[in-house]
Amino acid sequence: MEMESLRELYVEELKDLWSAETQITKALPKMMKAATNPKLKKAFNTHLKQTERHVKRLERIFKELDESPRGKKCVGMEGLIKEGQELIKEKPEADVLDAGLISAAQHVEHYEIAGYGCVRTWARQMGEERQAELLQETLDEEEQTDRLLTELAESEINVEAEEGDEEERPATRSRGKQASKRSGSSRNGGSSHEHEHTETDEEESEEVMVGSSGNRSGMM
């Protein structure tokens, strides 16, 4: 009974993975089109071909199990793909978009790595060694893609996205300095004007005092 329960769980997870892989085959062409870095485009194209093989491997396992891969939708993968599509719609700067696409793709890879790791282990537990080997092949390819994306991000794409930020910062600082100068000039001009008025008032006061003194002398 325990082994039958594990088998049912095994089949359900395989269905989840099959649904996930078929969704990915539709999403990757859009990500490849949106990417601007040639190496990232190539990585997406390579993984698309791998994903098509993953679907075939899963269908082979379902045939051995006498089960259908259909009947379940992977809502987890649906959500991850939707996040990537929303990023593309936001139309960020090219380098930033590429960095975001890598992030979205690695979220997908990590989901698959976790799923394939579980079903591979369960297949071995149930004595399905051939199925475990097929699942391990796919797991190896998923991990390889994840490492490639990390390498691309760290060596090129994240660096280029950061350089774009650094180019924008000096311009922002320059605009801030100009605004500060204008504000300072306005304040200084006001102080000078007030100083002129003060000097004029003092001169007029002195004249009045002198005049008053003369009048008093005449009266005396």
C-alpha positions in Angstrom: 0.0 0.0 0.0 2.8 2.4 0.8 4.6 1.7 -2.5 1.3 2.2 -4.4 0.9 5.6 -2.6 4.4 6.6 -3.6 3.7 5.5 -7.2 0.6 7.7 -7.3 2.6 10.6 -6.0 5.3 9.8 -8.6 2.8 9.9 -11.5 1.3 13.2 -10.2 4.7 14.9 -10.1 5.5 13.6 -13.6 2.3 15.1 -14.9 3.2 18.4 -13.2 6.6 18.3 -14.9 5.2 17.4 -18.3 2.8 20.4 -18.0 5.6 22.6 -16.9 7.8 21.5 -19.8 5.1 22.1 -22.4 4.5 25.6 -21.1 8.2 26.3 -21.3 8.4 25.3 -24.9 5.9 28.1 -25.7 7.5 30.7 -23.4 11.2 30.3 -24.5 10.7 31.6 -28.1 9.2 34.8 -26.6 12.1 35.2 -24.1 14.6 34.5 -26.9 13.0 37.2 -29.0 13.0 39.7 -26.2 16.7 39.1 -25.2 19.3 41.5 -26.7 22.5 39.7 -25.6 23.5 37.2 -28.4 24.8 34.7 -25.9 21.6 34.8 -23.9 19.6 34.3 -27.1 21.7 31.3 -27.9 21.3 29.9 -24.4 17.5 30.2 -24.6 17.5 28.5 -28.1 19.7 25.7 -26.8 17.5 25.1 -23.8 14.4 25.1 -26.0 15.8 22.1 -27.9 16.7 20.5 -24.6 13.1 21.1 -23.3 11.6 19.4 -26.3 13.8 16.3 -25.5 12.6 16.5 -21.9 9.0 16.3 -23.0 9.8 13.2 -25.1 11.6 11.5 -22.2 8.6 12.1 -19.9 6.2 10.8 -22.5 8.4 7.7 -22.8 8.1 7.1 -19.1 4.4 7.6 -19.1 4.2 5.0 -21.8 6.1 2.5 -19.7 3.8 3.3 -16.7 0.7 3.0 -19.0 -0.4 6.4 -17.9 -1.4 9.6 -19.7 0.7 12.8 -19.1 -2.5 14.9 -19.5 -5.0 15.9 -16.9 -3.0 18.3 -14.7 -1.9 21.9 -15.2 1.3 23.1 -13.5 0.1 26.4 -11.9 3.5 27.0 -10.4 5.2 27.1 -13.8 2.3 29.2 -15.1 3.0 31.8 -12.5 6.7 31.9 -13.1 6.2 32.3 -16.8 3.7 35.1 -16.3 6.2 37.0 -14.2 8.7 36.8 -17.1 6.1 38.1 -19.5 5.2 41.0 -17.3 8.9 42.0 -17.2 9.0 42.0 -21.0 5.9 44.2 -21.1 7.5 46.8 -18.8 10.2 47.4 -21.5 13.2 48.2 -19.3 16.6 49.2 -20.7 18.1 46.4 -22.8 20.8 45.3 -20.3 18.3 45.4 -17.4 15.9 43.4 -19.4 18.5 40.7 -20.1 19.4 40.5 -16.4 15.7 40.2 -15.5 15.2 37.5 -18.1 18.0 35.5 -16.6 16.4 35.8 -13.2 13.1 34.6 -14.6 14.7 31.7 -16.4 16.6 30.6 -13.3 13.4 30.7 -11.3 12.0 28.2 -13.8 15.2 26.1 -13.7 15.2 25.8 -9.9 11.5 24.7 -10.0 12.4 22.0 -12.5 15.5 20.9 -10.7 13.5 20.4 -7.5 10.8 18.4 -9.3 13.2 16.2 -11.3 15.3 15.6 -8.2 12.2 14.2 -6.4 10.9 12.0 -9.2 14.4 10.6 -9.9 14.8 9.6 -6.2 11.3 8.1 -6.2 12.0 6.1 -9.4 15.1 4.6 -7.7 13.1 3.9 -4.6 10.5 1.9 -6.6 13.2 0.0 -8.6 12.5 1.9 -11.8 16.2 2.3 -12.7 15.7 3.0 -16.4 13.2 5.8 -15.6 15.6 7.1 -13.0 18.3 7.3 -15.6 16.1 9.2 -18.0 15.1 11.6 -15.3 18.8 12.0 -14.2 19.7 13.0 -17.8 17.1 15.7 -17.7 18.2 16.8 -14.3 21.8 17.1 -15.5 20.7 19.3 -18.4 18.6 21.6 -16.1 21.5 22.1 -13.8 23.9 22.7 -16.7 21.5 25.4 -18.0 21.3 27.0 -14.6 25.1 27.2 -14.3 25.3 28.7 -17.8 22.8 31.4 -16.9 24.8 32.2 -13.7 28.0 32.5 -15.7 26.4 34.8 -18.3 24.9 37.0 -15.6 28.1 37.3 -13.5 30.6 37.7 -16.4 28.6 40.0 -18.7 25.0 40.9 -18.3 24.8 42.0 -14.7 28.0 44.0 -15.3 26.5 45.8 -18.3 23.3 46.5 -16.4 25.3 48.0 -13.5 27.4 50.1 -15.9 24.2 51.6 -17.2 23.3 52.7 -13.7 26.7 54.3 -13.2 26.3 56.3 -16.5 23.0 57.7 -15.3 24.2 58.7 -11.8 26.6 61.5 -12.9 23.9 63.0 -15.1 21.6 63.0 -12.1 24.2 64.5 -9.8 25.0 67.2 -12.5 21.3 68.2 -12.7 21.2 68.4 -8.9 24.3 70.6 -8.7 22.8 73.0 -11.4 19.6 73.3 -9.4 21.5 73.9 -6.2 23.6 76.7 -7.9 20.4 78.4 -9.2 18.8 78.2 -5.8 22.0 79.6 -4.2 22.2 82.4 -6.7 18.6 83.4 -6.0 19.3 83.5 -2.2 22.6 85.5 -2.7 20.8 88.0 -5.0 18.2 88.6 -2.3 20.7 89.2 0.4 22.6 91.7 -1.8 19.4 93.6 -2.5 18.5 93.7 1.1 22.1 94.9 1.9 21.7 97.8 -0.6 18.4 98.8 1.0 20.0 98.8 4.5 22.9 101.0 3.4 20.5 103.5 1.8 18.3 103.6 4.9 21.4 104.3 7.1 22.6 107.1 4.8 19.1 108.8 4.9 19.1 108.5 8.7 22.5 110.2 9.0 21.3 113.1 6.7 18.2 113.6 8.9 20.4 113.7 12.0 22.7 116.2 10.5 19.9 118.4 9.4 18.3 118.3 12.8 21.5 119.2 14.4 21.9 122.3 12.2 18.4 123.4 13.0 19.0 123.1 16.7 22.2 125.2 16.4 20.3 127.9 14.6 17.7 128.1 17.2 20.3 128.3 19.9 
